[in-house]
Amino acid sequence: MISRAQRTPFSDWAWTVDRWLLASLALLIVAGLVFAMAGSPPVAERLHLATFHFVNKQAIYLLPALAVMIATSFLSPRHVRRLALVIFVVSLALVVATIFYGQEVKGAKRWIFGIQPSEFLKPAFVVLVAWAFSEGARRKDVPGNLIALLLLPIAIGPLMLQPDFGQTMLISIVWAALFFMAGLHWIWVVGLGGVGGAAALLAYKFVPHVHARIETFLEPPPPVAGVPANFQSETALESFIAGSWFGRGPGEGAIKRILPDSHTDFIFAVIGEEFGVLVCIALAAVFAFVVVRGLFSAARNSDPFCRFATGGLVMLFGLQSCINMAVNVHLMPAKGMTLPFVSYGGSSLISLSLGMGFLLAVTRKRPRARVMSELAATGAPAAA
């Protein structure tokens, strides 16, 4: 036990961090390793790699990921903003660089130097938008709403050129939710909703990649050589049917052996086959707990920036989880989006750890006097 009388950075962190959030994230990380042992061996064997190649790499990625999460959670809100700005600028530059020099995978250029910079852009973008809305709400001399409005096209423009419409949609939805949280007039909300709907319609009409995915999802074409056009989604749905409530047992899954992305995008289907629908529901409940816990924390927070940042980060986390699970149960077209802390992927794991480190930092309990001193340091009025 750590004494409250000890005033060290670690003791302050231990007594102020949200332990329920921390425990939930730790549970997801451990579960991710367990489920990786179930979903990754068939993929490794198809690629002629060692059976637990992806499991070992995931464990290696965990070391820097945990270091990033814990180190970031020690930051004050002011340092969270500064770090987010640096990461946003660097990530945006790398996203632009991928358009010209990136490695093309499945028709899109999203990788450069072995990382996917769009993953790191997301949490940094949310924090900066939260800062813009909070500053605009409490300081009349800062055009916070205009800054937040300009940040969206700056962030999603390069993503659309890659193209990466899944990340574009995710960022846009979270931005719109923060816009709504800012309490702006409903006319703006309706107007932006119309713009978003028009943009989605234009993408469907004029972008072949988007058009093909939606058409295949709504009206699948006849199978080619016995293979359906939406093979992964159909196979994933069969996994849940085969697993039923209690699953076939760890390592006993058969459908995962023909599922191409069973260790990344469709790990949830592997969990359904081997561990059963009840475990899937329990896993979804853990994701839901993180989101609900974060939203309640945001509602109670007296600092506007921490309130917006908390809400935005948990919505980013929750929406990504929902999109991945919806794709697995064939409720949405495939998006190429990972299940947080469960799917395999170094960039995804470290960027999620960064986002959750930001979340732990802005949800830490701070005495009222310290909050006031931090607000005063930013030039905010004392009444804020």
N, C-alpha and C positions, 0 to 999 in steps of 0.2 A: 504494500500500500504506500502511496505517496502522501506525505503530510501536506496539509494546506498551508502550514507555516513555511514550507520551502518555497522560496520565490526564485525559481530558475525558469528559463524558457520552457524546459520540458514539463516541469510541474504545472506551470500556467496552462500549457497546452492540454495536459492530461485532465485537468479539472474543468476546462472550458469547452473542449471538443464535444460534439454530439456523439455520444457513445453508441446510441442505437443506430445511427447512420453508419458509423464506422464498423459496427458488428455486421450490419446487413451487407455492406460492401465486401467485407472479409468473407462472408458466407458465399457470395457470388463468385469471388475469386477461387475459393477452394472447390466449389461446385464446377467451375469452368475447367479446372484440371481433371476432375473426375470424369466429366462428360467428354473431354478431349480424348481420354483413353478409350472411350467407346466409339467416337465418331471419326477419329483421324487414322487409325491403322489401315482400313481399306484403301484410303487415298494414298497413303505412303506405299502400300504394296503395289498399287497400279503404277506409281512413279518409280518403282524399283528402289525404294529407300528403306531404311531400317524401319521396323514395325512401329516403334514409338518415336520416330523422327520428329513429328510435329508436336508431340507431347513434351519432348525434351526441349525443343525450341521455345515452346510456350512457357515452360518453367524458367528458361533463361531470360525471356522477355519480362517475366514477373519481377526480376530483381531491379532493373531500372524503373519499371512502372511503379512499384511500391515506394521506391526512393523519391520519385517525382510526386506521388500523392502525399506522402508524409511531409516532405519538405515544403510543398506548396501550402499545406494546411497550417503551417506555422506563420504564414504571412498575415500582415494586417490588411484591412480593406484597401488602404492607399497603395500598398505594394502589390496587391492583387491587380489593381487597375494598371499599374506601371508594367508589370510582367505581361499582362494580357495585351497591352499595346505593342510591346516588342514582339511577342509571338504572332500577333495579327499581321504586322508589317512583314516579318520574315516569311510566314506561311503564305501570305498573299503573293509575295515575290516568287516563291517556289511554285505556287499554283500557275502563275503566268509562265514560268520557265518550263513547266511540264507541257504546255501547249506546243512549244517549239522543240524541246529537247527530250521530252518524257518518253518513257517506254509504253508502247501501245499494247493494251491487253483487252481483248474482246471488243475491239473497235473504239476504245477510248484511251486517251493519254492521261493517266492519273498518278503515275509513279515516276519518281526521279530520285536518284541517289539511294534507291532501296526503301524509300518512305513514301507515304501518301500524304502530302501536305494539307489536303483538304480536311483531313481528320483533325489536325491541330488548329485549323482555321475556325472550326465551329465553336469550341468553348471560348476562345479569345474574342470572337465576334459577339457572343452573347454577353460577355462581361462589359465590352465597350458600349454596346447598345444600352445595357442597364445603367452604366455611368451616364450616358448622354441623356436618357429620360429622367434620371434622378436629379442631375444638375439642372436640366430645363425646368423641373418642377419647383426647385427651391431657390434658383437664382435667375432673376430676370435679365441679367447681363450676359448670360450664356445661352446661345441658340441651340439648346439640347435637342429639341424635337427635330430641327433641321439637320443636325449632325446625325441623329439616328436615322432620319429619312435617307440621307446620302450614303450611309454605311451599307445599306442593303444592296443597291446596284453595284457598289464597289466590290462587295464580297461575292455576289452571285454571278456577276458578269463573266469573270474568268472560268467559273465552274460550268457555265452553260457552253462555253467554247470547248471544253475538254472532250466530249460533253459528260456531265455528271448531274442528271436531272433529279436523281434521288436525294443527293445532298442539297441541291438547290431548293427542292420542295421542303426538306426538313428545316433548313435555315429560315426560309420564308415564313413557315408556319409559326416557328418560335418567335420570330421578329414581330409577326402580326399579333401574337398573344401578348407580348410585352407592350406593344402599341395600345392594346386594349387595356392592359393593367395600368398604363399611364393615365387613364381617365380622360382621354381625348374625346372630342365630340363624336357622337354616333354616326354623323354624316361622313366623317373621315373613315370610320370603320367600314361602313357600307361601300364607300368609294374604293377603298383599298381592296375590299373583297371582290368588287366588280373587276378591278384591274387584274387581280390574281386569277379569277375565273377566265377572263379574256386571254391572259397569257397561257393558261393551260389549254384552252381551245386552240390557240394559234400553234402551240407545240404539237398538239395532236394532228392538226391539219397539214403542217409544213415540215415537221421533223420526222423523217422516215423511221428512225429508231423508236421514238415514242409511239408513233402510229402503229408500228408493227407489234409492239408489246401489248398495247391496249386491245388491239384487234384479236391477237392470239388469246388474250385472257377472256374477252367477252364471247368470241365465236372462234373456237379453235379450228384450224383447217384440218382436213383429213390426214391421218398418219402417213408418213413417208417411210417406206420399207418397214412398216409395222411399228415405227417410233412416233408417238404423238408430238406435236409441235411444242406443247408445254410439258415436256417430259419430266422436268425436275419438280414442278408443282404437283403434277399428278402422282409421281412416285412418293413425294413427301406426304401427300394425303393418305396414300396406301400404308405408309409407315404407322400413322396414328391408328388406322383401322386394325392393322396387324398387332399392334401393341396393346390395344384395348385399355382397360382401366389400370392393370397392374404390370403390364409389360412382359416381354419374353425373358427378361433377365439380362444382367450385364454381360456383354460379349456375345449374346445369342442372336442379335439382330441379323437378318439376311438381306433385307431391302437396302440397307445402307451400303451394301457392296456394289450397287449399281447407281447410287446417288452421287453425281459428280462432286458437288460441294458439300459433302456431309460433315466436313470439319469447320466450315465457315458459315455460309449463308443458311444452310439447312441443318445445322446442328440440333435445332429444336425438334425436327422430325426424328432424328436418331434417338433423342431422349424419349420421345413418345413411343417409339418401337421397343426400346430396351427397358425403360423404366416405367412406362405407362402414363396414361393421361393424368392420373392423380399427382404424379411428380411434376408434370408440366404445369398443372394448376398451382402447385406449391411454389414452383419457380416463378410463375407469373405473379403470385402473391408477394414474393420478396421484392420484385421490381415495383409493384404497386405500393408497397410499404415505403420504399425509398422516396417515391414521388409524393405520396400523401404526407409523409413526415416532413419533407422539404417544403411543401406548400403551407403546412401549418406553421412551420418555423418562419416562413416569409411573412405570413399574416401577423405574427407577433413581433417582428423585428421593427425597432424604432428608427433604424437608419434606412433612408430611402434607397441608397445604392445596394445595400445588403439585401433588402427586400426584393428589388428587381432582379438582382443577380441570382439569388436563390431560386426565385420562381422560374427564371429563364433556364438555368442549368438543369433543374429537375425536369422541366418540360422537354428539354433536348434529350435527356437521358430516357425519359418515359416514352416519348414519341419514337425514338429509334428502336426501343424494345418492342413497342406495339407494331411497328411496321415490319420488323423481322418476323415476329410471331404470326402476323396476319398473312404474310407471304407464304409461310410454312403451311398454314391451314387453307391456303388457296382462296383467301379473301381479297388479295391485292395482286397486281402483276409483280413479277420479280423486280427487286430494286437494287440488289447487290449490297445490302446493308447488314452489318454484323449484329449479333446479339451481344449486348454489352457484357464484357468480362467472361463470356462463355464461348463465343466463337474464337477460332484461331486467328491470330494476326498481330504483328508487333506494333505497327502504327496505330491500329485501333485500340490495343490494350494500353499503350502509353498515353495516347491522347485522352482516352476515357479516364485514366488515372489523373491526368492533369485537370480535367473538368471536375472530377470528384474532389480533387485537392482544393480547387477553387471553392467548391461547395462547402467543404468542411471548414475552410478559412472564414467564409462569410457567415456561417451559421454558429460560429463559436460565441459563447456567452461573454459579453463584455460589460463591465460596470458602466453605469450611465455617465459618470465623470469622464471615463476614457472615450466613450462615443462622442461626447461634447468636445473633447480636446481634438479628436481626429477631424470632426466637422469644422472646428475653428481653423485647423491647419490648412484646410482646403479653401478657406475664405467664405464658408457658408455662414448665414446669419445664425446667431445663438438660438433663436426660437426653433430652428430646424432640429 
